[in-house]
Amino acid sequence: MGDSVTVVPLGPGAFEGRDYDEAVRVGTIVRRNRSRLVANGVCPACRGQFDRQLVESDQPYMTAAGYQIKGSCVDCGQVTAGDVRETLLSHPAVVSFFWRHDIDVREPYAGETVLPPEDTITERSSDPLTLAVTYRADDDELTVVVDETVTVLEVE
């Protein structure tokens, strides 16, 4: 699996009175919250309606297995991209799956330890686009199938 790089803009207050590790933790929390908002169709900038779609991408950031979630706010025009694996970490089935394995994916750094490798993302259909993302813990698997709007179609 290749390394993922995420850019998270933080204002000066995020660094004030914090050491490097604390600032990274703040950035991680901000990124995870943005992913949750995007997953729920909420604009991370103005909290307006956010339309999102899975698109093919060769961008180095927020892309997994050649796909990324890209969307824009119908109110303010904010454009945001995201990694489908991280966005699905907030889905109740994924949270529950890892909870049964004593992993709380809501913790800031837990998500990074459970993100599946890119080769566990498979295209089930190209028209309409559907992807399957498989999470693993111990010897157990959970597969989440999403459509082009990142709506969960089924959990296996």
C-alpha positions in Angstrom: 0.0 0.0 0.0 1.3 3.4 -0.9 1.6 6.2 1.6 -1.3 8.6 1.8 -0.8 12.3 2.2 -3.5 14.7 3.4 -3.4 18.4 3.5 -5.4 20.0 6.3 -5.5 23.8 6.6 -5.2 24.9 10.2 -5.3 28.5 11.5 -2.7 29.9 13.9 -4.8 29.0 16.9 -4.3 25.3 16.1 -0.6 25.7 16.9 -0.7 28.1 19.8 0.4 26.5 23.0 0.8 23.1 21.3 3.8 21.0 20.5 4.2 19.3 17.1 2.4 16.1 18.1 -0.5 18.0 19.6 -0.9 20.1 16.4 -0.8 16.9 14.3 -3.6 15.5 16.6 -5.7 18.6 16.0 -5.1 18.2 12.2 -6.2 14.6 12.4 -9.4 15.5 14.3 -10.2 18.3 11.8 -9.7 15.9 8.8 -11.8 13.2 10.4 -14.6 15.7 11.1 -14.5 16.9 7.5 -14.8 13.3 6.3 -17.8 12.8 8.5 -19.4 16.0 7.2 -18.8 15.0 3.5 -20.1 11.5 4.2 -23.4 13.1 5.4 -23.7 15.5 2.6 -22.8 18.6 4.7 -20.4 21.2 3.4 -17.3 21.4 5.7 -17.0 25.2 5.1 -20.6 26.6 5.4 -22.6 23.6 6.6 -24.8 23.9 3.5 -25.8 21.0 1.2 -22.8 19.2 -0.2 -23.2 17.1 -3.4 -20.6 14.4 -3.6 -19.6 11.8 -6.2 -17.0 9.1 -6.7 -14.7 10.0 -9.6 -11.6 8.4 -11.1 -8.5 10.2 -10.1 -4.8 10.1 -10.5 -4.3 12.9 -7.9 -1.7 12.2 -5.2 -3.9 13.4 -2.4 -7.1 11.8 -1.1 -7.2 9.1 -3.8 -7.5 5.4 -3.2 -7.3 2.7 -5.9 -7.7 5.4 -8.5 -10.9 6.9 -7.0 -11.7 9.8 -4.8 -14.8 11.4 -3.5 -15.2 14.8 -5.0 -17.9 17.2 -4.2 -19.0 20.8 -4.1 -21.4 22.8 -1.9 -24.5 24.0 -3.6 -24.5 27.1 -1.3 -21.0 28.4 -1.1 -19.2 26.5 -4.0 -16.6 24.9 -1.7 -14.9 22.0 -3.5 -13.5 19.1 -1.4 -12.0 15.8 -2.2 -11.8 12.7 0.1 -10.7 9.2 0.4 -13.6 6.7 0.3 -12.0 4.4 2.9 -11.8 7.2 5.4 -15.2 8.6 4.7 -16.8 5.2 5.3 -15.1 5.0 8.7 -18.1 6.9 10.2 -20.7 4.5 8.8 -22.4 2.7 11.7 -21.7 -0.8 10.2 -18.0 0.0 10.0 -17.9 1.6 13.5 -19.7 -1.5 14.9 -17.5 -3.9 13.1 -14.3 -2.5 14.6 -15.9 -2.0 18.0 -16.5 -5.8 18.1 -12.7 -6.1 17.6 -12.0 -3.7 20.5 -11.0 -0.8 18.1 -12.7 2.5 18.5 -12.4 4.2 15.1 -13.8 7.4 16.5 -10.4 8.0 18.3 -8.3 10.4 16.3 -5.5 8.0 15.3 -7.4 4.7 15.2 -8.7 5.3 11.7 -5.2 5.5 10.3 -4.4 2.0 11.7 -7.5 0.3 10.2 -7.7 1.9 6.7 -7.6 -1.0 4.3 -5.0 -1.3 1.6 -6.0 0.1 -1.8 -6.1 -3.4 -3.3 -9.2 -4.2 -1.1 -11.2 -1.6 -3.1 -12.9 -3.2 -6.1 -15.1 -1.9 -8.8 -18.3 -3.9 -8.8 -19.8 -2.0 -11.8 -18.7 0.8 -14.1 -22.1 1.9 -15.2 -23.4 2.9 -12.8 -20.2 3.0 -10.8 -20.3 0.9 -7.6 -17.2 0.2 -5.4 -16.7 -2.3 -2.7 -14.4 -1.5 0.2 -13.3 -4.3 2.5 -12.2 -3.7 6.0 -10.3 -6.3 8.0 -9.8 -7.0 11.7 -8.2 -10.1 13.0 -9.6 -12.9 10.7 -12.9 -11.1 10.1 -13.9 -8.9 7.1 -16.6 -6.4 6.4 -17.3 -5.2 2.8 -19.2 -1.9 2.2 -20.6 -1.3 -1.3 -21.3 2.3 -2.4 -22.7 3.9 -5.5 -21.4 6.9 -7.4 -22.9 9.3 -4.8 -21.1 7.4 -2.0 -24.5 6.1 -0.7 -24.1 2.7 1.0 -26.0 0.1 -1.0 -25.1 -2.9 1.0 -22.9 -4.3 3.8 -21.6 -7.8 3.5 
